Amino acid sequence: MNKKGKKIRRAGRVLGFGLAAMVLGAGAAFGQTQTVPKYHSIPAYQMKDVYSNQTVEIGPIPVYDGEKTYSETTVSDDVTFTIWNSTLQKVDQVVTTKDGELPKLKLTEGYDYIFYVLDQDGQRGKRRMNQMYIWVHNGNMYDIKSYEENRQDWQDKHKKQEPTEAQRLSFYNRIEEFKVYNKTFDEDTSRVDGNQNLKNIKLQVASNRDKVGNIFVYYNGKPAEEGVNIIFTSDRETVSAKTDSAGRVHPVLLEDVNYMVSTDDPRYDIEPFPLAAKDKKEYGSPKCFYDHSTCHRVGLRYEVPIIDEKTKQITGYELSDERTDAKNNEPLNPITLLDKGQAHKHDTPLTSMSGKTKVEGMQFKDILLYDQDRKTEIPEFSGKDYVIRDITPVNPHRGEVCKLASGDYTVTTDADRRNVEEMYTLDENGKLEKLDYTQNGNKVSFHLDSLGLKAVVLVGKQNEKGEEPEPEQKPDVHPGKTQAKPVISLNHASFTYNGKVQKPSVIVKAKGKKLAASDYAVSYSSGCKNVGRYTVKVTLKGDYEGSGSATFQIHPKETSLSKLKKGKKSFKVTWKTQKTQTSGYQVQYSTSSKFKSGIKTMAVKGTKAKTKTIKKLKAKKKYYVRIRTYKTVSGKNYYSGWSKAKSVKTK
């Protein structure tokens, strides 16, 4: 086998090491009970915190004109860069040079990025630059692709020595500038084009070994017939490609984007899995297609077992080729068609590292599942009790979010001792969509058509004293009595603090029938005076047996705005203080009179403050302002209603 081929096989072994390291340390959990063992602080295939908010500022970064001699001149024209966040699998930002520099960039420490010269719509201007694959470490940017070559050079000189931490870091070339050109580069594209390769059915091995096209589709151990439509679905686009006469597909896919593979052919199914095109040039390999749930290559020509003479003619390989060498050959697979109805035969449930969430709907293979509750606000649910939960599949070999953009997933998650009244999905743009669900005790179950794209929002009432919601009732246990789960309606779900004890009255139904007061007993939590959440418990008696509970809240008193004073790109807010049963204030402003867009919220801790100056605004812009109070009880904030809004125009 030639030297280049050996280098490709070494890539497979390196990938395999990543698998071993990550499976052994599959707990990687971000703030959770298990811990990922780190072999050194310089990651190759090591887990990242996909919920991290540890950002660093890098730059300004000079962008040089590569067409000029020695690249001593920065660009005079505007060059737009798209920055792809590989760790989170999304466009992070689009930035344009100013005075020959990229302005300061806010990037996440430890994350991986790809920098493209592309504008907002993915179109190219006159400038070109090969993609830069970047790792952010200690507030600096490093070239990911430089590591392996530099490490190999060092190892050749130092034989069996192990490099130190500092030496490992030195294998990455630090990036402090970019160069752009007017000419076109082979790699100057954000897509991997399978159509550029393998135009002919009969191929020569040596000249085609490293081409990215030629994804084989197999059915019953043989290449699929011509014309089977294979669908690749991501959160950014859907691409179709039909098998050719040799049973191959050649899709044109965005690099580093997860696509779910399926077919709309009525005869077949495909066991769902995420496919991604990855660049592996550091190992002497081109951009190839990988199963993002295992990091194994998908459907390359020399991966397919030789079954008959026709296949041998197509591939140009004999049965005795290197694929029979199990020691050096990484596991690689074609796309496999199954008979209709067989796609989910090997599905396995996946439980999150916290143990709070379980997902079913595919064979998840090596994927890990993480969940985390966000501490952000949704204006539509102001004054309500809710939690926003991210449920995120993660590729453990690369520490990347594994977006599963299509499918039917059954999800069960903790209600956190909350009686859930409504559920929603929440996308990256803040759009809410109502979600059907069922609740059984402290567990809520629902269906999602994707994973890793949207958070879920649980809206309800949390039980006092940490009690779990009542589970579904079991059959009757006392003869002569009707077992029932009471349906409790309160005449008030919330009150405003007034210094007095406040308790709602109840209406109770069982089996669809309104009960008389003699059919149940009512008890309330102690207090019911100060700001907080309280429980009403109903116990059935007489002909019925069973119990249930409902909660209500007491919120702090409102306050109001006294005046707004405009300033240069700023304004000053003054309000009436509210000190009783209050921990602080929230000042909210928006460019919309209905607070539908451009919303910013500022917290003011303590009750003595009565002014707040809002700065760094747009000049001569009209803003609408309102205020509310909050009280923190047992780590949870309870809010008053918003005051009447006032408007102000900056200077």
N, C-alpha and C positions, 0 to 999 in steps of 0.2 A: 504493500500500500504506500502511496506517495506521502511525503512529509506533511502536506497540507491536510490530507485525509486523517493522519494521526492527530493533528492538532484539533480537528473537528471532534474526534472521538474523545480527546482530553476534555473538551468542553462538556461533553456528556457526563464525564466522571466528576468534574467540578460541580455540575448541577446536582448530581447525585449526592455529593457531600453536603450541599445546601439542604437537601431533603433530610438527610440523617440528622443534621444539626437542628433543624427546625422541628422535626417530629419529636425528637428527644426533649426539646424545650417548648413544646406546644402550648405551654401556659402563658406565655408572652404577655400576659394580660396587662392592660394599661390600668394600674391601680387596683388590680384584682389579686386574688389570693396566690396564684401560681406565678412563677418567675422564669423567664427565659435565661438559660445559661449563656453568657457571652464569652466567646473564646478569646476575644481581644476587642478593643474599642473601635477598630476599623472594620465596618460591616462589609460583607460581600452579600451573603444571603442571610440576613439577620432581621428579626422582626422590628418594625417601627410602630410607634404609637399613632394610629390613624385618627385618633381624636385629639392630637396634640394642638396646643395653642401657643407653643413656644416659638415665636417668630424672631427673626433677626433682620436688621437693615444692612444691605450690601450695596455699595456704590457711592457715587455715580461711577458708571462703567464706560470707559472710552470705546468708541466704535471707529475703527480705522478703515480707511479706504484702501483695500488690498490692491487696487489698480495703480496706486501711486508707488513710486520707488521707495523701497524699504518700509513702506506703510507708516511713514512719519506723519501723515496727514489724516486727521479725523474727518468723517463724512460731513459734507456741507448740506446734503439733502436729508429729508426725513426718511428714516428707515424704521419700519414697524416690526416688532418682534412679538410672536405669540409664545407664551410660556406655558408648557404643558406640565401639569403636576402628575408625575408617574405614580406617586404613592397613593394619591386620592383618585387617580384616573379621571381628571377633569382639567379643562382650561383654567389655569390659575389667574392669568392676567394678560392683557394686550398692552404693550408699552411702545411708545415712539420716541426716537432720539430727539434731543434738543441740544443745539450747539455741539453736535458731534458726540454726545454722551447719552447713555441710558440713565434716567434719573434713579435715585435711590430705590431699590427694590425691597419689598418686605416679603421674605421667604421663610419657610418653616425649617427650623434646625433639624437636621437628620434626614430630611426628605430628599427624594430624587426628582429631577426636572429634565425636560427636553426643551431647548430653545430653538425655535424656527424663525426664519425671516418670512413672516406672513402677515397680512393685514387682518383686520377684524373679521372679514368674510372669508378668510382662507385663500385669498387671491395673492398673486405674486406681483411685486413691483419690478423695477429693473434690477434690483439688488439680489444677490444670492449668497447663501452661506450653508455649508453642510450642517446638519443638525449637531448641536452640542449637548452631550449627555452629562448632566451635572449633578453632583452630590454636594449638599450644603453641610458643612461641618465646622464647628467653632466660629461661625460667622463668616466663613470663606466659601468660595465655590471651587470644586475640584472636578477634573475631567475623569469621569468614570472609566472611559475606554482606555486610559493610559495605564491603569493599574497592572493589568496582566502582563503586558509587554515589559514594563519596568521590573516587575517582580521576577519574571523569567530571566531577564538579564542579570539581575542581582543573584538569583539562585545559581545560575551557570558559573558565576565567579566564586560563590561561597559554598558551593556543594551542599552538604547536609546541614548547614547551620540554619537556625530558625531566626527570622528577622525580629527586631525589637519593635515596640509600638511606634517609635519615631520613624524607623525605617519603613514600616508598613505605610504610614501616612505619606512618606516621601515618594512612594510609588505612584501616588496620584499627582498629576501635574496641576498646579494651582492656576485657576483662570482669573485673570485680572483685566482682560480686554477681549474684544471680538474684532474679527476682520470680515468685511463683506466685499463682494466682487460683482462684476457685471456679467461674468460668464456663468454658464450652467454647469452644475456638478452632477455626477451620476446619482449621488445620494440626496440631491436637493429636492426632496419631496417628503410630504408628511404621510404619504400612502405607500403601501407595498403592493406592487402591481404584478399579480400572477400571470397576466396576459403577455408580459414582455418576454417570457421564456417559453421554451419547449413548443415551438410552432409545429414541429413534425412529430409524427407518432414514433418513428424509429429513431433512436437517439444514440449518440456515442457517450459512453460513460464518462470519460475524462473531461470532456468539454461541458458537461451538464451537471456534474455532481453538486455544485454549489448554487444551483438556481432555486429561486423561491417558489416558482409555480409548481404545477404537477402534484396537486393534492389528490391522491387517489380516493375514490369512493368505492367501497366494497359491499357486496351483498352475498351472503352464503359462501364466503371465502374466495369470491372471484370479483374482478372489476365490474362495477354496475353498468347497466346498459346505457346507451346514449340518451340524453334528453331528460334525465332526472333533475328536477329543480332543487337546489340546495339554498337555503335562506340563512343569511348571517344578520342577526339583529343586535344593535347596540343602542345606547341611549342617545346617540347622535345621528344614526342613519340605519336603514335596512338595505342590504345588498343581496341580489340574487345571482346565481351562476349555475348553468346547466352542465351536466356531465358531457364530455366529448366522446368520441368513438372508442377511446381507450379507458373510459370510466374515470376521467379526471375532471376537476373543476379548477378554474383560475380566477378567483375573485380579486377585486381591487379594493383593499381595505385600508383604513386609517391605521397608521402605526401606533402601537401601544394602547389600543382601545379594545375593550372586551366585547366580543360578539358571541351571542348564543346561537348555536348551530341547530337547524331544524330543516324539515322538508314539508312542502304542501302537496306532495304526490300522494294521492289517495291510497296507494298500495303499501306505503312504507311509513315507518317512524324512525327517529334517531334518538338515542339516549342523550338527553340534553347535556351539553357541556360548554364552557366558555372558551373561545379561541381568541388568541391575540398574536399579532405580528410583532416580533421582538428582534432587535438588532444585537447580534452576537459577534461583531467583527473583532472584538478583543481576543476571541478564540479562533480567529481565522475563518469564521463562518459568516454567511450573509444574513440578511434579515429573513427570518423564517417564521412559520406559523407554529404556535405552541398551544397545548391544552393548558389554560391558565389555572386549572384546578390541580394539575400535577407537574407542570413545567416540562412535560414530554413533548417532543415534536409531533406534529400532525401531518400524516399523509404525504411525506416525501417519497419520491420514486424508489429509492433504494431501501425504504422501510418495509415495503410490501413483500410478504413471503412469495416465492415463486411457486405457482401451483400447476401451471401447464405451459405448453410450448408457446402459446400466444402471448402470455404474460412475459415470458423470457425474451421474446422478440421485441416486445414493447419497451422493456426496461433495459435490455442489453446486458443483463446480469445472469450469471450461472448460479446454480444451487450452492456452489462451493465458495461464494463470495464472503466478504467479511461479516455479513449479517449473521452468519452461523457462529461467529466468535463471541460467545456470551460474555466473556470477561471484559472485552473492550467496547461492546456495542450497547449504547443506551437504548432504552425501550422507546420505540416510535410506532405510531399507529395511524392507519388510514381512518377516514370517516366511514362509519359502518352503518349500513341500512338494516333495519329490523322489520319484521312483519308488523302490520298495523296492530296496535294495542300492546306491543311488547316493550315500549320505551321506558316504562317505569318498573320493570320487573325486578331490578336490582336497587331500587331506591333505599336509602338509609337515612334515618333521622339525624339531625345535627343539633347539638345542644351548645349554647353559648358558654364561653369560659367562665362567666359568672354563675351559670346554672339557672338563670332567670328565664331564658327564652329557648324554645325548641322549634325547629323548622323542618318540614317535610316537603318533598316535591321533586327530588332528583337524587342521584348518587353523588354525594358531595366530594368523594375521594379525599384529597388532602386539605380541603378548605377548612379554615377555622372560622368560628362565629363569635363576634363581639357585640355587646350592647352597652349603651351608655345613655343616661338621661341628661338632656341639655338644660342649662340654666339660662334660658332666653324667654322672652315674652311674646305672646301672640295677642295683638290688640283686640281681636274678635272675642277673646275669652277673658277679657278684663274682669276681675272680681270672681272668677270661677276657679275651682280646684282642678288642675290638669298637670300632666307630665308629658314631655316630648321625649320619645325614646328612639335613638338610632339603633338599627339592627343591621350589622355590617358583616358580610362575608369577606374573608381576608385570605389571600394567597400567602402561605407561610414561608415559601421559599424566597420570595422577593419582598415580603412585607408590604404588599400592595392591596388596596381595596379590590375585590373581585366583583365587579358589577354584573349581576345576572339580570339582563334587561328584558327577558321574557320568561314565561312559565306560569305555573299555578302552584303556589306555595302555601301550605297550611302552617300558620304560625300560632304558637301558644306562648304567652308571656305573663309575668306576674302583674297583678293589678295593684301591688303594693298596698294591700289592705284598703283598697278603694272600691266602693260600689260604683262601677262604671255606668255612666248614663249615655255617653256618646263616644264614638271613635272616628278619627280622621287620619288620612295620610297628609303629609306636608312635604312639598318638593323644595328644591333649592331656591325657587323664586318666591317662596312663601305662600304658594297656592294650596288651599285646603280642599280635600275631597272626602265626603262622608264615607264611612266604612262600616259594613255590617259585621256584627260580632256576636259571640255568645259568652256568657260568664258562668263559671262553675266554681264557687268558693273564691279563692284568691287567684284563679287562672282565667285569662281572657283568650279566646281563640278567634281567628279571622283568616281570610285569604288575601294574598297579595299576588299581583301579576308580575312582580319584579322584586329583586332583593338588592339592597345597597344603593338604591336610587332615591328612596323617600323614607322619611322618618314616620313614625306613627304617634298619634296624640290620643291619650286617654283622658277623658273629661268625666269627672264624677265627684263623689263625696268620700273623703277618707274617714275611716272609722276612728272614733275617739279611743284612746288607751291602746292603740295598736292592734285592735281586734281584727281578725280576718273576716271578710264577708262570709255570710252563711252559705255553705255548699248546697247543691240541689237536695231537696228533701228526699229521704228514703221512704219506703212503703210504711204504712201504719204499723205502729208498735204497740198501741193500746186498743184493744177491742172496744167498739162502741164509739170511738172518737174519730173524727175526720182529720187526717194529717194534711196540713196546708201551710203554704208559705204566704204570710200576710203581705198584702200590697199596701204600703203606707204612703199617704199623701199628707204633706204639711201645709198649713195655710200660709206659712212664710218659710222660705229656704234660707233667708238671710235677714239680719237686722243691722241697724246702725247703733253704735254704742250711745247710751243715754244715761249711764250710771245706775240703771235699775236692772233687776233680773228680768230676762225676756225668754219666754218659752212658747213655741208654736203649738197650736192645737192640731189634732190629727183626725184623719178619716181613714178607716181601715176596711179593706176588702179581703175576702178569702173565697176562692173558687168562683170569682166573678160576682159575689154577693156582698153588699155593704153590710157591715156588722154593727150591731148595737153596742153601746159602751159597756154593757154587761158581759160581752163576749171576749173582752180583752183587758189587759192591764197595761198601763203606760208608766215608764220610768224615764227620768232625765239624768244626764250627767250632772255632777255637782257644779255649782257656780252659775253658769248661764248668765253672767253679768259682764265680764270683761271681753275684750277682743279675742277671738279664737274660734275653734270648731267644737261643737257639742253633739252628743248622740241622744236620739230618742229611741228607746227600745220598747217594742210591743210584744207581749206574751199572750197567746191565745188561750182561752179557757172555755168551759161549758162543753158544747158539742165539737169544738175544734181543738187541735193541738198543733203547736208550732210557734216559732218566734221569728222576729226580724227586727231590723233597725234602720234608721235613716239619720242623716246628719243635717245640721244647719250651722250657719256661721254668723258671728257678730263682727262687723267691720268697723274700723275707726271712723270718726266724724270727718266730714269734708272740710276743706279750707277753700279760700277764693283768692283770685289775683287782685292786688291793689292797683298796680300800674305797670306799664311797660315803657321803658325809655330807650329810644334808638341810639345807636352809636355807629362808628365807622366799622362796617362789616361785623357788627355785633349788636346786641341789645341787652338791657338789664331788666330782670324780672323781680318784682316785689310782691309779697303775699302776706296774708294774715297768718300769724303763727297759731298752731294747734298743738298744745302740749300734753293734753290728757289722752292716755292710751294711744300714744303715737311714738314711733321710733324715728321717723324722718319724712321726707317728701320726695316726690318724683315730678320733675318738670319735663314736659313733653312739648316739642314744637314740630311743625310740619309746613310744607309749602302748599298743602291742601287744606281747605277750610273744613273738610270732612275727615281729615287725618287718614287719607287713603294712600299717600305716597310721601317720600322724602321725610320719613318720621325719624326723629332722634329723641331719646329719653335720657335724662340726666338725673342721677340719684343724689340727694342731699341728706347726709346722715345727721341725726340730732334734731332737736325741736327748737333750738334757739335761733338758728339761721332764718332770715326772712328775705334774703336777696340772693340772686345768682346771675352772673354775667355770662352770656353765651357768646363765644368768639369764633373766629375763623369761618364766618359765613360769607355769602355772596353779597356784593354791594348792591344797594338799591333794589333789594328783593323783599317781598312781603312774606312774613311768617305768621303762622297762627300758633298760639301758645295756650296751654292749660296746665293744671297742677292737681295733684291728689296726695293724700297722706298714706302712710303705711305703718303697720305695727308688726314686728317680728315676734312670733310665738313658737317656741320649740323648733327654731330653725326655719320656719315657714313664714312668708310675708302675707299679710292680709291688707287689702287695699280699700280705700274709700272710693266713691265714685269720682269721676273727673269733674273739675270745676267748669264753669262756663268759659269758653275760649275767648281770648282777646287777640287782636292782630297788631303787628308793628312792622314798619318798613325800615330796613337798615340804610345807613348813609352810604 
